[in-house]
Structure formats: C-alpha cells, structure tokens
Amino acid sequence: MKREKLFKIGEVMEYSGLSRQTIHNYTLAGLISEARRTISGHRLYDENVFDRLEKIKVLQSKHYTLMQIKKLLESEAP
C-alpha cells in the first residue's frame, strides 16, 4: 500500500506561492480542506490541494468570487 504524502502549510505556501493567511482563509471558507492535523495541531494537506489551489487561481482570474468558486468546486465533487 502506497503511503500518502502530506504537506505542511509551509510547503503548500512554498509550492503554491500563496501566503499562510490566504491558505488559512481558503480552509475556513471551505475551498480547500486539511487532510489531518499533527499531534501538535499543525495542518497537513494532501497532494490534491495543489490541483484545487490551481483551479481557484484560474477561476479568480476570471473574476469569480470566492462564494461562486466554492459552489463550482462543490458541484464537481463526486
């Protein structure tokens, strides 16, 4: 069984170019979700977060609001 790679928020920031606050805001708004937390409470994200963040970025460039983006992302969920 392949072990899932999880990323700390600092790694997500580095790879995505987004600030900690933006990632936190997206999490609070329900646009992205943390996979789990460490024992010390640090957020961990799975690798799917990067695709999701890219979709958000593209939709924002088309002038969608965060609420519109959330609805679009929810409608494509299985």
VEXMIDREN-577334 format. One record per atom (N, C-alpha, C, O): residue in three letters; x negated, y negated, z negated; residue number from 1. Coordinates in steps of 0.001 Angstrom, whole numbers. Layout:
BEGIN
REC type       u       v       w seq
REC  ALA       X       Y       Z NUM
...
//
This chain:
BEGIN
REC type       u       v       w seq
REC  MET    -839    1183       0   1
REC  MET       0       0       0   1
REC  MET    -887   -1250       0   1
REC  MET   -1802   -1380    -813   1
REC  LYS    -595   -2160     926   2
REC  LYS   -1369   -3384    1043   2
REC  LYS    -957   -4380     -37   2
REC  LYS     229   -4618    -261   2
REC  ARG   -1944   -4949    -694   3
REC  ARG   -1692   -5924   -1739   3
REC  ARG   -1435   -7293   -1131   3
REC  ARG   -2175   -7749    -259   3
REC  GLU    -389   -7933   -1596   4
REC  GLU     -14   -9247   -1089   4
REC  GLU    -993  -10308   -1579   4
REC  GLU   -1337  -10346   -2761   4
REC  LYS   -1438  -11165    -671   5
REC  LYS   -2330  -12270   -1028   5
REC  LYS   -1476  -13419   -1541   5
REC  LYS    -534  -13854    -879   5
REC  LEU   -1815  -13900   -2720   6
REC  LEU   -1125  -15043   -3307   6
REC  LEU   -2081  -16213   -3384   6
REC  LEU   -3286  -16035   -3558   6
REC  PHE   -1539  -17406   -3253   7
REC  PHE   -2341  -18619   -3205   7
REC  PHE   -1944  -19559   -4331   7
REC  PHE    -761  -19776   -4594   7
REC  LYS   -2950  -20110   -4985   8
REC  LYS   -2706  -21132   -5997   8
REC  LYS   -2352  -22428   -5286   8
REC  LYS   -2636  -22590   -4099   8
REC  ILE   -1736  -23344   -6005   9
REC  ILE   -1292  -24586   -5394   9
REC  ILE   -2457  -25371   -4784   9
REC  ILE   -2277  -26047   -3771   9
REC  GLY   -3627  -25291   -5377  10
REC  GLY   -4799  -25967   -4818  10
REC  GLY   -5174  -25435   -3445  10
REC  GLY   -5586  -26191   -2565  10
REC  GLU   -5028  -24123   -3269  11
REC  GLU   -5311  -23515   -1967  11
REC  GLU   -4261  -23920    -942  11
REC  GLU   -4583  -24181     217  11
REC  VAL   -3009  -23970   -1372  12
REC  VAL   -1937  -24406    -475  12
REC  VAL   -2180  -25858     -62  12
REC  VAL   -1984  -26217    1099  12
REC  MET   -2604  -26686   -1010  13
REC  MET   -2928  -28082    -705  13
REC  MET   -4047  -28158     326  13
REC  MET   -3952  -28898    1305  13
REC  GLU   -5099  -27393     102  14
REC  GLU   -6266  -27424     987  14
REC  GLU   -5907  -27002    2403  14
REC  GLU   -6275  -27678    3364  14
REC  TYR   -5190  -25887    2542  15
REC  TYR   -4866  -25355    3861  15
REC  TYR   -3787  -26161    4575  15
REC  TYR   -3794  -26244    5803  15
REC  SER   -2866  -26753    3832  16
REC  SER   -1750  -27470    4456  16
REC  SER   -2018  -28960    4632  16
REC  SER   -1408  -29610    5481  16
REC  GLY   -2933  -29500    3829  17
REC  GLY   -3192  -30937    3875  17
REC  GLY   -2172  -31751    3108  17
REC  GLY   -2170  -32980    3191  17
REC  LEU   -1299  -31083    2358  18
REC  LEU    -274  -31772    1578  18
REC  LEU    -746  -32005     149  18
REC  LEU   -1617  -31296    -355  18
REC  SER    -166  -32994    -484  19
REC  SER    -519  -33289   -1870  19
REC  SER     187  -32322   -2818  19
REC  SER    1174  -31676   -2463  19
REC  ARG    -342  -32245   -4017  20
REC  ARG     269  -31427   -5069  20
REC  ARG    1709  -31884   -5313  20
REC  ARG    2607  -31057   -5474  20
REC  GLN    1924  -33191   -5338  21
REC  GLN    3257  -33735   -5603  21
REC  GLN    4243  -33354   -4499  21
REC  GLN    5394  -33020   -4781  21
REC  THR    3794  -33403   -3246  22
REC  THR    4675  -33030   -2132  22
REC  THR    5070  -31564   -2235  22
REC  THR    6242  -31226   -2069  22
REC  ILE    4111  -30697   -2504  23
REC  ILE    4403  -29269   -2647  23
REC  ILE    5348  -29043   -3820  23
REC  ILE    6280  -28245   -3724  23
REC  HIS    5111  -29736   -4914  24
REC  HIS    5985  -29626   -6085  24
REC  HIS    7398  -30106   -5734  24
REC  HIS    8383  -29471   -6108  24
REC  ASN    7491  -31227   -5015  25
REC  ASN    8805  -31754   -4623  25
REC  ASN    9541  -30780   -3705  25
REC  ASN   10747  -30584   -3849  25
REC  TYR    8826  -30176   -2770  26
REC  TYR    9445  -29194   -1880  26
REC  TYR    9942  -27990   -2676  26
REC  TYR   10995  -27431   -2370  26
REC  THR    9192  -27595   -3685  27
REC  THR    9598  -26469   -4529  27
REC  THR   10867  -26834   -5303  27
REC  THR   11819  -26054   -5344  27
REC  LEU   10877  -28010   -5908  28
REC  LEU   12050  -28456   -6663  28
REC  LEU   13287  -28605   -5781  28
REC  LEU   14406  -28335   -6217  28
REC  ALA   13076  -29037   -4534  29
REC  ALA   14188  -29236   -3600  29
REC  ALA   14674  -27918   -3002  29
REC  ALA   15701  -27883   -2325  29
REC  GLY   13938  -26837   -3249  30
REC  GLY   14337  -25535   -2722  30
REC  GLY   13900  -25293   -1288  30
REC  GLY   14395  -24369    -641  30
REC  LEU   12979  -26107    -779  31
REC  LEU   12488  -25918     588  31
REC  LEU   11473  -24784     664  31
REC  LEU   11406  -24065    1661  31
REC  ILE   10694  -24632    -382  32
REC  ILE    9764  -23513    -497  32
REC  ILE    9945  -22909   -1885  32
REC  ILE   10487  -23547   -2788  32
REC  SER    9491  -21693   -2037  33
REC  SER    9617  -21082   -3358  33
REC  SER    8299  -20434   -3749  33
REC  SER    7554  -19920   -2915  33
REC  GLU    8048  -20478   -5016  34
REC  GLU    6855  -19816   -5530  34
REC  GLU    7131  -18330   -5603  34
REC  GLU    8255  -17912   -5882  34
REC  ALA    6114  -17537   -5356  35
REC  ALA    6255  -16082   -5403  35
REC  ALA    6328  -15612   -6859  35
REC  ALA    7100  -14722   -7214  35
REC  ARG    5508  -16235   -7665  36
REC  ARG    5482  -15929   -9106  36
REC  ARG    4585  -16926   -9796  36
REC  ARG    4071  -17854   -9173  36
REC  ARG    4400  -16729  -11086  37
REC  ARG    3505  -17582  -11864  37
REC  ARG    2483  -16711  -12581  37
REC  ARG    2718  -15542  -12884  37
REC  THR    1342  -17333  -12836  38
REC  THR     328  -16634  -13609  38
REC  THR     764  -16621  -15078  38
REC  THR    1738  -17274  -15450  38
REC  ILE      45  -15884  -15888  39
REC  ILE     340  -15841  -17323  39
REC  ILE     272  -17240  -17919  39
REC  ILE    1033  -17576  -18826  39
REC  SER    -649  -18054  -17401  40
REC  SER    -803  -19424  -17923  40
REC  SER     163  -20416  -17285  40
REC  SER     109  -21609  -17586  40
REC  GLY    1055  -19935  -16399  41
REC  GLY    2094  -20790  -15847  41
REC  GLY    1783  -21447  -14518  41
REC  GLY    2582  -22243  -14027  41
REC  HIS     637  -21133  -13919  42
REC  HIS     302  -21715  -12620  42
REC  HIS    1143  -21083  -11520  42
REC  HIS    1359  -19871  -11507  42
REC  ARG    1615  -21913  -10598  43
REC  ARG    2422  -21416   -9496  43
REC  ARG    1549  -20648   -8501  43
REC  ARG     411  -21025   -8221  43
REC  LEU    2117  -19564   -7980  44
REC  LEU    1470  -18791   -6931  44
REC  LEU    2442  -18681   -5761  44
REC  LEU    3633  -18432   -5949  44
REC  TYR    1920  -18870   -4557  45
REC  TYR    2728  -18827   -3343  45
REC  TYR    2224  -17714   -2445  45
REC  TYR    1021  -17459   -2383  45
REC  ASP    3157  -17033   -1731  46
REC  ASP    2714  -16009    -794  46
REC  ASP    2362  -16668     536  46
REC  ASP    2583  -17864     725  46
REC  GLU    1816  -15879    1451  47
REC  GLU    1316  -16463    2698  47
REC  GLU    2424  -16997    3598  47
REC  GLU    2142  -17757    4524  47
REC  ASN    3675  -16620    3352  48
REC  ASN    4799  -17140    4134  48
REC  ASN    5005  -18638    3920  48
REC  ASN    5650  -19300    4733  48
REC  VAL    4459  -19169    2833  49
REC  VAL    4633  -20590    2542  49
REC  VAL    4042  -21457    3651  49
REC  VAL    4541  -22552    3908  49
REC  PHE    2996  -20985    4304  50
REC  PHE    2344  -21789    5336  50
REC  PHE    3229  -21945    6577  50
REC  PHE    3280  -23022    7171  50
REC  ASP    3923  -20874    6967  51
REC  ASP    4874  -20977    8082  51
REC  ASP    6015  -21922    7726  51
REC  ASP    6452  -22738    8537  51
REC  ARG    6473  -21788    6508  52
REC  ARG    7576  -22633    6047  52
REC  ARG    7170  -24104    6036  52
REC  ARG    7932  -24964    6478  52
REC  LEU    5976  -24391    5534  53
REC  LEU    5497  -25771    5499  53
REC  LEU    5328  -26332    6911  53
REC  LEU    5582  -27514    7142  53
REC  GLU    4904  -25497    7845  54
REC  GLU    4763  -25942    9234  54
REC  GLU    6131  -26285    9823  54
REC  GLU    6270  -27288   10523  54
REC  LYS    7138  -25459    9545  55
REC  LYS    8494  -25745   10023  55
REC  LYS    8993  -27066    9449  55
REC  LYS    9589  -27873   10164  55
REC  ILE    8751  -27284    8168  56
REC  ILE    9177  -28533    7521  56
REC  ILE    8504  -29723    8205  56
REC  ILE    9147  -30732    8493  56
REC  LYS    7212  -29591    8460  57
REC  LYS    6446  -30662    9098  57
REC  LYS    7014  -31001   10481  57
REC  LYS    7177  -32173   10819  57
REC  VAL    7313  -29966   11277  58
REC  VAL    7869  -30175   12614  58
REC  VAL    9231  -30855   12533  58
REC  VAL    9503  -31796   13279  58
REC  LEU   10079  -30384   11635  59
REC  LEU   11418  -30962   11504  59
REC  LEU   11355  -32404   11005  59
REC  LEU   12143  -33245   11436  59
REC  GLN   10427  -32689   10105  60
REC  GLN   10264  -34069    9644  60
REC  GLN    9816  -34976   10787  60
REC  GLN   10230  -36133   10865  60
REC  SER    8972  -34449   11671  61
REC  SER    8508  -35248   12809  61
REC  SER    9658  -35567   13764  61
REC  SER    9579  -36507   14556  61
REC  LYS   10727  -34772   13678  62
REC  LYS   11928  -35014   14492  62
REC  LYS   12963  -35822   13716  62
REC  LYS   14114  -35940   14135  62
REC  HIS   12544  -36371   12588  63
REC  HIS   13339  -37285   11763  63
REC  HIS   14508  -36627   11023  63
REC  HIS   15508  -37283   10730  63
REC  TYR   14382  -35342   10726  64
REC  TYR   15371  -34686    9873  64
REC  TYR   15082  -35069    8428  64
REC  TYR   13926  -35233    8037  64
REC  THR   16140  -35210    7644  65
REC  THR   15966  -35472    6211  65
REC  THR   15652  -34149    5512  65
REC  THR   15842  -33075    6082  65
REC  LEU   15174  -34239    4280  66
REC  LEU   14874  -33014    3528  66
REC  LEU   16130  -32177    3305  66
REC  LEU   16066  -30948    3329  66
REC  MET   17256  -32823    3091  67
REC  MET   18505  -32069    2896  67
REC  MET   18908  -31356    4187  67
REC  MET   19364  -30213    4147  67
REC  GLN   18741  -32022    5331  68
REC  GLN   19034  -31376    6613  68
REC  GLN   18088  -30209    6852  68
REC  GLN   18498  -29152    7330  68
REC  ILE   16825  -30410    6518  69
REC  ILE   15826  -29354    6683  69
REC  ILE   16177  -28157    5817  69
REC  ILE   16082  -27012    6260  69
REC  LYS   16580  -28421    4592  70
REC  LYS   16956  -27327    3686  70
REC  LYS   18098  -26510    4280  70
REC  LYS   18054  -25280    4265  70
REC  LYS   19113  -27183    4800  71
REC  LYS   20254  -26475    5399  71
REC  LYS   19823  -25665    6608  71
REC  LYS   20270  -24531    6781  71
REC  LEU   18959  -26228    7450  72
REC  LEU   18473  -25491    8624  72
REC  LEU   17676  -24265    8201  72
REC  LEU   17852  -23189    8774  72
REC  LEU   16812  -24407    7217  73
REC  LEU   16000  -23279    6758  73
REC  LEU   16872  -22209    6116  73
REC  LEU   16628  -21016    6293  73
REC  GLU   17881  -22630    5375  74
REC  GLU   18795  -21655    4746  74
REC  GLU   19592  -20899    5794  74
REC  GLU   19879  -19715    5618  74
REC  SER   19952  -21566    6880  75
REC  SER   20758  -20919    7911  75
REC  SER   19972  -19876    8694  75
REC  SER   20568  -18980    9292  75
REC  GLU   18659  -19975    8702  76
REC  GLU   17856  -18983    9412  76
REC  GLU   17400  -17828    8528  76
REC  GLU   16822  -16860    9021  76
REC  ALA   17656  -17924    7233  77
REC  ALA   17255  -16856    6302  77
REC  ALA   18097  -15597    6580  77
REC  ALA   19288  -15689    6878  77
REC  PRO   17451  -14415    6475  78
REC  PRO   18166  -13148    6736  78
REC  PRO   19247  -12856    5728  78
REC  PRO   19921  -11831    5827  78
//
